[in-house]
Amino acid sequence: MLKSMDDAMREQMHGLLKSIMKLNDARLYFNAPVDWRKLKLLQYPEIIKEPMDLGTIDYRLDADRDEPFERKHYKLAEEFAHDVRLVWKNAFIFNGTPSSHVYKAAKGLAKNFEEKLAKAYERSERLGPPCPLKARCQLLLSDMRRNPLSEWYRRDDWKEFGPSYVDGLSSGEPMDLDMVQRRLSQGDYDVADHAGGAPEFKADAFARDMGLIWRNAMEFNKEGVFHQCPKILKDTFDRRFKVRLKANANPNPNLTLTLTEPQPQPQPQPQPQPQPQPSRCSRTSARPCRASAASARRSATAGPALNASATWRESARGCRRWTAMSSRGWSESTAPTRSRWMRCTACSRSGIGLGAGLGLGLGLGLGLGSGSGLGLGLGLGLGFGLTEG
């Protein structure tokens, strides 16, 4: 099945590429574009029409992190693998002799890459949704046709060699990817069921024709590029075909779709609301005391009320009722230095208090005149004061 290049798959492919780029042969020849001008390889752009290097692929994977899906370079893992294989193909073509150091390096790295890619694909095939084996083989065939190394095996180009090509094959049967595609589409690999059921797809017949392509190419080309490329393709196909057979025989049970009745969901239990704590402010009035309202708001928003001692200290600090009591005499719970001119911080109510004082005076008067005498007087005084509570 096709592997969508989501975040998890992109990170997996990026890690695979990084492991290849760390190898010595990759650092020497393939991690950067070929500087054919510096190396004086003037024929390089004439031979290599589609240059590619591992550093460019690494840059594209980094750039895809921040791009929307429609603007990504690699929407599928197969597109990423195509560019990596293009690096090896270019090295095989330009360095055609197997004794070349670059040719040997590309051969070893290609094998390493295909082995690691097959393991990554195996997990994707195993965890993917159920898929018929014929559909899996069709996807594998399409991917092999897109592989840059299969350029010479897609069509019936073998006909250009004439009858000598067929006579030189031990099988005597030419084969190409287009012919396999026609047979797959026409149902040539389907065998009718004797019980009258649906035709059964014969995967071994499909694999035989695919293997015939690689064997014919390696038999006709004893060495060089056209021997190495079908060898890599054969190993790639064999690994991935086994993965598909295994995935088809053991589908992921976690992705089996079943219809079940919806289970009733438990209803959430109502949580008890905290009760507002009464204020200790002793003020009584027709208007509600703000201390009680403030205490209710604190209980509704902050949960449990303050402890009793903190509430008493807050409400007793300057309440008018308390101040009136203290005017007649200091309470035992108050300090004698506390002023009576204060505002209640619990109820934040202000008012005017009336205070009265009574004084008694004794006076002595002495009169001088034509006579002498002594007088005694008694005086009574009354005073008023305003206080703000």
C-alpha positions as CSV (number, residue, x, y, z in Angstrom):
1,M,0.0,0.0,0.0
2,L,1.1,3.6,-0.5
3,K,2.8,5.2,2.5
4,S,1.5,8.7,3.1
5,M,4.3,11.0,4.2
6,D,2.7,12.1,7.5
7,D,4.8,13.4,10.4
8,A,5.7,10.0,11.8
9,M,6.6,8.6,8.3
10,R,8.7,11.7,7.4
11,E,10.7,11.4,10.7
12,Q,11.2,7.7,10.0
13,M,12.4,8.3,6.5
14,H,14.6,11.3,7.6
15,G,16.2,9.1,10.2
16,L,16.9,6.4,7.6
17,L,18.5,9.0,5.3
18,K,20.6,10.4,8.1
19,S,22.0,6.9,8.9
20,I,23.0,6.6,5.2
21,M,24.6,10.0,5.1
22,K,26.8,9.3,8.0
23,L,28.6,6.5,6.1
24,N,32.1,7.3,4.7
25,D,31.2,6.5,1.1
26,A,28.1,8.8,1.3
27,R,30.2,11.7,2.8
28,L,32.8,11.3,0.0
29,Y,30.6,11.1,-3.0
30,F,26.9,11.6,-2.5
31,N,26.0,14.1,0.3
32,A,26.5,17.2,-1.9
33,P,25.8,18.0,-5.6
34,V,28.4,17.0,-8.1
35,D,30.6,20.1,-8.8
36,W,31.3,19.1,-12.4
37,R,33.0,22.4,-13.2
38,K,35.5,22.1,-10.4
39,L,36.1,18.4,-11.2
40,K,36.3,19.3,-14.9
41,L,33.6,16.7,-15.8
42,L,32.3,18.7,-18.8
43,Q,30.3,15.7,-20.1
44,Y,28.4,15.2,-16.8
45,P,25.4,17.5,-17.6
46,E,25.1,15.8,-21.0
47,I,24.9,12.3,-19.6
48,I,23.0,13.0,-16.3
49,K,19.8,14.7,-17.2
50,E,18.3,14.6,-13.7
51,P,21.1,15.2,-11.0
52,M,20.3,14.4,-7.4
53,D,22.2,14.1,-4.1
54,L,21.5,13.1,-0.6
55,G,22.0,16.6,0.8
56,T,19.2,18.0,-1.5
57,I,16.8,15.2,-0.3
58,D,17.7,16.0,3.4
59,Y,16.9,19.7,2.7
60,R,13.6,18.9,1.2
61,L,12.6,16.7,4.1
62,D,13.4,19.6,6.5
63,A,11.5,22.0,4.4
64,D,8.4,19.8,4.4
65,R,7.9,20.2,8.1
66,D,6.5,23.7,7.7
67,E,4.8,23.3,4.4
68,P,1.1,22.4,3.9
69,F,0.4,19.0,2.4
70,E,-0.2,20.2,-1.2
71,R,3.1,22.0,-1.3
72,K,5.3,19.3,0.2
73,H,8.1,17.8,-2.0
74,Y,7.4,14.3,-0.8
75,K,3.7,13.5,-0.2
76,L,4.5,9.7,-0.3
77,A,7.4,7.7,1.0
78,E,7.7,6.2,-2.4
79,E,8.5,9.7,-3.8
80,F,11.3,10.0,-1.3
81,A,12.7,6.6,-2.2
82,H,12.6,7.5,-5.9
83,D,15.0,10.4,-5.3
84,V,17.4,8.3,-3.2
85,R,17.5,5.6,-5.9
86,L,18.1,8.3,-8.5
87,V,21.4,9.1,-6.8
88,W,22.6,5.5,-7.2
89,K,21.3,5.3,-10.8
90,N,23.3,8.5,-11.8
91,A,26.4,7.0,-10.2
92,F,26.0,3.7,-12.1
93,I,25.5,5.5,-15.4
94,F,28.3,8.0,-15.2
95,N,30.8,5.6,-13.6
96,G,30.0,2.6,-15.8
97,T,32.9,0.3,-14.9
98,P,32.4,-1.9,-11.8
99,S,36.0,-1.2,-10.8
100,S,35.3,2.5,-10.2
101,H,35.3,3.6,-6.5
102,V,32.2,5.6,-7.0
103,Y,30.4,2.7,-8.7
104,K,31.3,0.4,-5.8
105,A,30.2,3.0,-3.2
106,A,26.9,3.4,-4.9
107,K,26.4,-0.4,-5.1
108,G,27.0,-0.8,-1.3
109,L,24.9,2.1,-0.3
110,A,22.0,1.0,-2.5
111,K,21.9,-2.4,-0.9
112,N,22.1,-0.8,2.6
113,F,19.2,1.6,1.7
114,E,16.9,-1.0,0.3
115,E,17.4,-3.3,3.4
116,K,16.5,-0.4,5.8
117,L,13.6,0.7,3.6
118,A,12.1,-2.8,3.5
119,K,12.1,-2.9,7.3
120,A,10.3,0.4,7.5
121,Y,7.8,-0.7,4.9
122,E,7.2,-4.0,6.7
123,R,5.9,-2.2,9.8
124,S,3.7,0.0,7.7
125,E,2.2,-2.9,5.8
126,R,1.6,-4.8,9.1
127,L,-0.1,-2.0,10.9
128,G,-2.1,-0.8,7.8
129,P,-5.7,-1.5,7.1
130,P,-6.7,-4.9,5.6
131,C,-6.1,-5.0,1.8
132,P,-6.6,-7.7,-0.8
133,L,-3.4,-9.4,-1.9
134,K,-4.1,-8.6,-5.6
135,A,-4.3,-4.9,-4.7
136,R,-1.1,-5.1,-2.7
137,C,0.7,-6.7,-5.7
138,Q,-0.7,-3.9,-8.0
139,L,0.8,-1.3,-5.7
140,L,4.1,-3.1,-5.7
141,L,4.1,-3.3,-9.5
142,S,3.3,0.4,-9.8
143,D,6.2,1.3,-7.4
144,M,8.6,-0.9,-9.3
145,R,7.7,0.8,-12.5
146,R,8.4,4.2,-10.9
147,N,11.8,3.0,-9.7
148,P,14.5,4.9,-11.6
149,L,16.5,1.7,-12.0
150,S,13.7,0.0,-13.9
151,E,13.9,2.5,-16.8
152,W,15.1,-0.2,-19.2
153,Y,12.6,-2.8,-18.2
154,R,9.2,-1.1,-18.5
155,R,8.5,-1.5,-22.2
156,D,9.2,-4.1,-24.9
157,D,12.5,-2.6,-25.9
158,W,14.0,-6.0,-26.1
159,K,12.3,-6.3,-29.6
160,E,15.0,-4.0,-30.9
161,F,17.5,-6.8,-30.5
162,G,15.5,-9.1,-32.8
163,P,15.3,-12.9,-32.6
164,S,18.8,-13.1,-31.2
165,Y,17.6,-11.8,-27.9
166,V,15.0,-14.5,-27.4
167,D,17.3,-17.2,-28.6
168,G,19.9,-16.1,-26.1
169,L,17.6,-16.6,-23.1
170,S,17.5,-19.9,-21.3
171,S,13.8,-19.4,-20.6
172,G,13.0,-18.5,-24.2
173,E,10.3,-16.1,-22.9
174,P,10.9,-12.4,-22.9
175,M,9.1,-10.3,-20.3
176,D,8.7,-6.6,-19.3
177,L,6.8,-4.6,-16.7
178,D,4.2,-3.5,-19.3
179,M,3.3,-7.1,-20.1
180,V,2.9,-7.9,-16.4
181,Q,0.6,-5.0,-16.0
182,R,-1.6,-6.1,-18.9
183,R,-1.8,-9.6,-17.5
184,L,-2.7,-8.3,-14.0
185,S,-5.4,-6.0,-15.4
186,Q,-6.9,-8.7,-17.7
187,G,-7.1,-11.2,-14.8
188,D,-4.6,-13.7,-16.2
189,Y,-3.4,-14.4,-12.7
190,D,-6.9,-15.1,-11.5
191,V,-8.0,-18.8,-11.3
192,A,-11.7,-19.6,-11.4
193,D,-13.0,-21.4,-8.3
194,H,-14.6,-24.8,-9.1
195,A,-17.3,-24.2,-6.5
196,G,-18.6,-21.2,-8.4
197,G,-17.1,-18.6,-6.0
198,A,-15.0,-15.6,-6.9
199,P,-11.8,-16.2,-8.8
200,E,-8.7,-16.6,-6.7
201,F,-5.6,-14.5,-7.3
202,K,-2.4,-16.5,-7.8
203,A,0.4,-14.4,-6.4
204,D,3.0,-17.0,-7.2
205,A,2.3,-16.6,-11.0
206,F,2.6,-12.9,-10.6
207,A,5.9,-13.2,-8.8
208,R,7.2,-15.6,-11.5
209,D,6.7,-13.1,-14.3
210,M,8.3,-10.3,-12.3
211,G,11.4,-12.5,-11.5
212,L,11.6,-13.4,-15.2
213,I,12.3,-9.8,-16.1
214,W,15.3,-9.6,-13.8
215,R,16.8,-13.0,-14.7
216,N,16.5,-12.2,-18.4
217,A,18.3,-8.9,-18.0
218,M,21.1,-10.3,-15.9
219,E,21.6,-13.3,-18.3
220,F,21.8,-11.1,-21.3
221,N,24.1,-8.5,-19.6
222,K,26.9,-10.3,-17.9
223,E,28.3,-7.3,-16.1
224,G,28.1,-3.5,-15.8
225,V,25.2,-1.2,-15.2
226,F,22.6,-3.3,-17.0
227,H,23.5,-6.3,-14.8
228,Q,23.7,-4.4,-11.5
229,C,20.4,-2.6,-11.9
230,P,18.2,-5.7,-12.4
231,K,20.1,-7.4,-9.5
232,I,19.1,-4.5,-7.1
233,L,15.6,-4.6,-8.5
234,K,15.3,-8.3,-7.9
235,D,16.4,-8.1,-4.3
236,T,14.0,-5.2,-3.7
237,F,11.1,-7.0,-5.2
238,D,11.8,-10.2,-3.3
239,R,11.9,-8.5,0.0
240,R,8.8,-6.4,-0.5
241,F,6.8,-9.3,-2.0
242,K,7.5,-11.4,1.1
243,V,6.4,-8.6,3.3
244,R,3.0,-8.4,1.4
245,L,2.5,-12.1,1.7
246,K,3.1,-11.9,5.4
247,A,0.8,-8.9,5.9
248,N,-1.9,-10.6,3.9
249,A,-1.7,-13.8,5.9
250,N,-1.6,-11.9,9.3
251,P,-3.7,-8.7,9.0
252,N,-3.7,-6.3,11.8
253,P,-6.6,-7.4,14.2
254,N,-6.8,-4.0,15.7
255,L,-8.1,-2.5,12.5
256,T,-10.9,-5.0,11.9
257,L,-14.2,-3.1,11.6
258,T,-17.1,-4.4,13.7
259,L,-20.6,-3.1,14.3
260,T,-21.5,-2.9,17.9
261,E,-24.3,-1.2,19.7
262,P,-23.2,2.0,21.4
263,Q,-22.7,1.6,25.1
264,P,-24.5,4.1,27.4
265,Q,-22.2,6.7,28.8
266,P,-22.3,7.3,32.6
267,Q,-24.0,10.5,33.5
268,P,-21.8,12.9,35.5
269,Q,-22.9,13.2,39.2
270,P,-23.7,16.8,40.3
271,Q,-21.1,18.2,42.7
272,P,-22.3,19.7,45.9
273,Q,-22.0,23.5,45.9
274,P,-20.2,25.1,48.9
275,Q,-22.4,26.9,51.3
276,P,-21.6,30.5,52.0
277,Q,-20.2,31.1,55.5
278,P,-22.1,33.6,57.6
279,S,-20.2,36.8,58.4
280,R,-19.3,37.4,62.0
281,C,-20.0,41.1,61.6
282,S,-22.7,41.8,64.3
283,R,-24.1,44.8,62.5
284,T,-27.9,44.7,62.1
285,S,-29.7,46.9,59.6
286,A,-32.5,46.9,57.1
287,R,-29.9,47.1,54.4
288,P,-27.8,43.8,54.1
289,C,-24.4,43.9,55.6
290,R,-21.6,43.9,52.9
291,A,-19.6,41.6,55.1
292,S,-22.1,38.8,54.6
293,A,-22.2,39.4,50.9
294,A,-18.4,39.4,50.6
295,S,-18.3,36.2,52.6
296,A,-20.8,34.6,50.2
297,R,-18.8,35.7,47.2
298,R,-15.6,34.2,48.6
299,S,-17.3,31.0,49.4
300,A,-18.7,30.7,45.9
301,T,-15.4,31.4,44.1
302,A,-12.7,30.2,46.4
303,G,-14.4,27.2,48.0
304,P,-14.3,26.7,51.7
305,A,-14.4,29.8,53.9
306,L,-11.6,31.1,56.0
307,N,-11.0,29.6,59.4
308,A,-13.0,31.0,62.3
309,S,-10.1,33.0,63.9
310,A,-9.3,34.8,60.6
311,T,-12.9,35.6,60.0
312,W,-13.3,37.0,63.5
313,R,-10.2,39.2,63.3
314,E,-11.4,40.5,59.9
315,S,-14.9,41.3,61.0
316,A,-14.1,42.6,64.5
317,R,-11.6,45.1,63.2
318,G,-13.4,48.4,63.4
319,C,-17.1,47.4,63.1
320,R,-19.4,50.3,64.2
321,R,-21.2,48.1,66.7
322,W,-17.9,47.1,68.2
323,T,-16.7,50.7,68.3
324,A,-19.9,51.8,70.1
325,M,-19.2,49.2,72.7
326,S,-15.6,50.3,73.1
327,S,-16.8,53.9,73.6
328,R,-18.3,52.8,76.9
329,G,-15.3,50.9,78.0
330,W,-12.4,49.0,76.3
331,S,-13.2,45.4,75.5
332,E,-11.0,42.7,76.9
333,S,-10.1,41.6,73.4
334,T,-8.9,45.0,72.2
335,A,-5.7,46.9,72.8
336,P,-6.2,50.1,74.9
337,T,-4.2,52.1,72.2
338,R,-6.7,51.3,69.4
339,S,-8.5,54.4,68.1
340,R,-12.2,54.6,68.0
341,W,-12.1,56.5,64.6
342,M,-12.0,53.5,62.2
343,R,-14.0,51.9,59.4
344,C,-15.3,48.3,59.5
345,T,-13.2,46.4,56.9
346,A,-15.6,43.5,56.9
347,C,-18.8,45.3,55.9
348,S,-17.1,48.5,54.5
349,R,-20.1,50.5,55.8
350,S,-19.6,54.0,57.0
351,G,-21.9,55.9,59.3
352,I,-22.1,58.8,61.7
353,G,-22.0,58.1,65.4
354,L,-23.4,60.4,68.1
355,G,-21.5,60.7,71.3
356,A,-22.6,62.6,74.5
357,G,-20.6,63.7,77.6
358,L,-21.8,64.9,81.0
359,G,-19.6,67.1,83.2
360,L,-20.0,68.3,86.7
361,G,-18.2,71.4,88.0
362,L,-17.8,73.0,91.4
363,G,-16.9,76.7,91.6
364,L,-15.9,79.1,94.5
365,G,-16.5,82.8,94.3
366,L,-15.3,85.6,96.4
367,G,-16.9,89.0,96.2
368,L,-15.3,92.3,97.3
369,G,-17.3,95.4,97.8
370,S,-18.8,97.3,100.6
371,G,-19.3,94.0,102.2
372,S,-17.7,90.6,102.2
373,G,-19.2,87.3,101.6
374,L,-18.6,83.8,100.3
375,G,-20.6,82.0,97.5
376,L,-20.8,78.4,96.2
377,G,-22.0,77.6,92.6
378,L,-22.9,74.4,90.8
379,G,-22.7,74.1,87.0
380,L,-23.9,71.5,84.5
381,G,-22.4,71.1,81.0
382,L,-23.5,69.0,78.1
383,G,-21.3,68.4,74.9
384,F,-21.8,66.5,71.6
385,G,-19.3,65.0,69.2
386,L,-19.5,63.4,65.8
387,T,-17.6,60.3,64.9
388,E,-17.3,58.4,61.6
389,G,-17.5,54.7,61.9
